[in-house]
């Protein structure tokens, strides 16, 4: 799996993947779908990206993380 930290945007994690939310509930992202996590801090739907980085001139580099 590759996790993409988009330049000036969110962390994008492709499915299939399972994550646990702050309340301890597990959620599954299906194959072919993605989950995008906010990095800018302006999303109204944290921890998920809602595109607010575009309106707030968020600046950061892109990074690709590879997992086993």
N, C-alpha and C positions, 0 to 999 in steps of 0.2 A: 504494500500500500504506500502511496505517496500522499503526504499532506502538503498542500500548497499554501504558503503565506503570501497572498497576493500583494503586489506593489501598490501601496496606498489603499489597500482594501482588507478584506477579511481573511481569516484562516479557513481554507476550504478542505473538508474531509470527505472523501468519496465513500459511498457504501459498497459493500455491506459493512456496517459497523454498528456496534451497540455502545451507547453511552449512558451514564447515570447522572440524573439531574441533582440539584441541590437538596431536594427532598428525599433522595435515595431511590427514585423510580427509574427503572431501565427503559430506554427507548431504542428502537432499531431503525437504522437508515437502510433502506433496501438497495440492492445492487442497481447501479445506474442512476441513483439519486445522490445528492450531496447534502451536507450540513455546512453552513457558513457561520463562523463565529466572529463576533465583533472584536476589532482591535482598537477602534478609535475612541470608544467610550461614549458615543453619542446615540447609539441605537435605543429606540423606544421598546425594543423587544429583546433586551439582553438575556442570555448571552449571545443571541443570534443577531446576525447582521441584517439591517433593514435598509441599507444603502446610504445611511446618514454620513458616511465618510466622504461621499461626493459633495455634499452640501457644506461640509466643515473643513474642507481643504486638508484632510488628513494626509500626512507625508511619511512614508516608510518604504523600505526596500522590499523586494520580493525574495523569498527563500523557499527552497524545496526540501522538505524533510522526508527521509525514507525510513520506514519501519520494517521490522523483520516479518 
